[in-house]
């Protein structure tokens, strides 16, 4: 019998797919910003603002990509959908946008401790990574 919880490798492949999608978006965004900065000239004081805007947009795109999709009726990012997995709360219900946001930013902690927070998904009973435990979420087969 198959476990209801999504396995570690399914989650890894989903993350790779999402990474490719976000890389493509970031590449397009980066090209736009290169063109903007190039048109401003080297000594233009607006370059600092443009760089700050690029950083803020990069963070916002990653956050909104995951939080909006995981709190949507699909309950999954494009990568998770491709792997037939979804994110739920501990009762199997759809995440609120706030909980999905918390889960997204808790991934920083999962990564900052040498990725151990992510690796935990391969060893915990409910296949939860550290950010899933913090946000009280499950990743399940759909």
C-alpha positions in Angstrom: 0.0 0.0 0.0 1.3 3.4 -1.0 1.9 6.0 1.8 -0.3 9.0 1.7 2.8 11.2 2.3 4.9 12.3 -0.6 8.3 10.7 -0.7 11.6 12.6 -0.5 12.6 12.1 -4.1 9.2 13.2 -5.5 9.6 16.4 -3.5 13.2 16.8 -4.9 12.0 16.5 -8.5 9.1 18.9 -7.8 11.6 21.4 -6.3 13.9 21.1 -9.4 10.9 21.7 -11.7 9.9 24.8 -9.7 13.5 25.9 -9.7 13.6 25.8 -13.5 10.4 27.8 -13.7 11.7 30.4 -11.3 15.1 30.5 -13.0 13.4 31.3 -16.3 11.4 34.1 -14.7 14.5 35.4 -13.0 16.4 35.3 -16.2 13.8 37.4 -18.0 13.6 39.8 -15.1 17.3 40.1 -15.0 17.5 40.9 -18.7 14.9 43.7 -18.2 17.0 45.1 -15.3 20.2 44.9 -17.3 18.6 46.9 -20.1 17.2 49.5 -17.6 20.6 49.9 -15.8 22.4 50.1 -19.2 20.1 52.9 -20.3 20.7 54.9 -17.1 24.4 55.3 -17.4 27.2 54.5 -14.9 26.9 57.4 -12.5 23.1 57.7 -12.3 22.0 57.6 -8.7 18.8 55.8 -9.7 20.9 52.6 -10.3 20.8 51.9 -6.5 17.0 52.2 -6.5 16.7 49.9 -9.5 19.0 47.3 -7.9 16.9 47.4 -4.7 13.7 47.0 -6.8 15.3 44.0 -8.5 16.0 42.4 -5.1 12.6 43.0 -3.7 10.9 41.7 -6.9 13.1 38.6 -6.8 12.0 37.8 -3.2 8.4 38.6 -3.9 8.2 36.5 -7.1 9.5 33.4 -5.2 7.2 34.0 -2.3 4.1 34.6 -4.4 4.9 31.7 -6.7 4.8 29.2 -3.9 2.3 30.8 -1.4 -0.4 31.7 -4.0 -0.2 28.3 -5.7 -0.1 26.2 -2.4 -3.1 28.1 -1.0 -5.0 27.8 -4.3 -7.5 25.0 -5.0 -4.6 23.1 -6.6 -2.7 23.2 -3.3 0.5 22.8 -5.3 3.1 24.6 -7.3 3.7 23.6 -11.0 6.5 21.2 -9.9 4.3 19.6 -7.3 1.4 19.2 -9.8 3.8 17.6 -12.2 4.7 15.1 -9.5 1.1 14.6 -8.4 1.7 15.9 -4.9 0.1 18.7 -2.9 0.4 20.6 0.4 -2.2 20.4 3.1 -2.6 21.4 6.7 -2.4 18.6 9.3 -6.2 17.9 8.8 -5.8 17.5 5.0 -7.3 20.9 4.3 -6.1 23.6 1.9 -3.6 26.0 3.4 -4.5 29.6 4.0 -2.3 32.2 2.2 -0.8 33.1 5.6 0.2 29.5 6.4 1.6 29.0 2.9 3.6 32.2 3.4 4.9 31.0 6.7 5.9 27.7 5.1 7.7 29.5 2.3 9.8 31.6 4.6 10.4 28.7 7.0 12.3 27.1 4.1 15.1 29.6 4.8 15.7 27.9 8.1 15.5 24.5 6.4 18.3 25.6 4.0 20.4 27.6 6.4 21.3 24.6 8.5 23.2 22.9 5.7 20.0 21.6 4.1 19.3 19.3 7.0 15.8 20.8 7.3 15.0 19.5 3.8 16.7 16.2 4.3 14.4 15.5 7.3 11.6 14.8 4.9 13.3 11.5 4.1 13.4 10.4 7.7 10.3 11.7 9.5 7.2 9.5 10.0 5.0 11.8 8.0 7.8 12.8 5.5 7.9 16.3 6.9 10.7 18.7 6.3 11.5 21.2 9.0 9.5 24.0 7.3 6.5 21.6 7.1 6.8 21.0 10.9 7.1 24.7 11.6 4.1 25.6 9.5 2.1 22.5 10.5 1.8 21.2 7.0 1.9 17.9 5.1 3.0 17.1 1.6 0.8 14.3 0.3 0.2 12.3 -2.9 -2.7 13.7 -4.8 
